[in-house]
Amino acid sequence: MRSGHVLRASTLQALSLATRDLEDLLLLDKPPIQPPAESPVKRSAQSAGWSEPYSRQKYYQYAANKEKAFLELYAFCFSLAKPPTGRNIDMDTASAFWSVLVAPKYPIMNDILKFIAEKGTYKGVNKDLWNMTLEFCRTVQPDLSNYDPDGAWPTMLDNFVTWKKSSCGQSSGAQGEEQSIEIS
């Protein structure tokens, strides 16, 4: 792999800055840092040993496609949290990651986390549930107006929808629709 394709930081300060830059870009949705303009002064400074605080080539690639970069980060976090010989991560760890990665971007995740905490019966998250939870948050409106009950969502998410509708006083089907009564 060429050095331009790896995020490199040689000091703890550089690593801290790289982490903050990626947090701003991928989690806080701030505008990306713009690459410096090439100039003769910059080229001579680089040849003299001066450079950016860390190699930002990979950062600029992430900035060019933030959604793809976020999906890479999300997939990496599952692998990071999963025990080396396990297939699942525990629910507390998944909830912690979701609260940092997903909840700031997708408000419905806060309701899902509340549901998980209230029920207390879900113990682990496999890769399918991990991926489908993000997809659910990306595609379903917080008010569940576009939720398709015939969709192929994991049971936990279907149970969440039932819980949310009952806690909001909504009912599914025709009973929840407005009815008109004619008085004579």
Helices and strands as residue ranges (DSSP letters): G 3-5, H 12-22, I 23-27, H 40-47, H 57-64, H 66-81, E 88-90, H 91-101, H 108-119, E 124-126, H 127-139, H 155-167, G 174-176
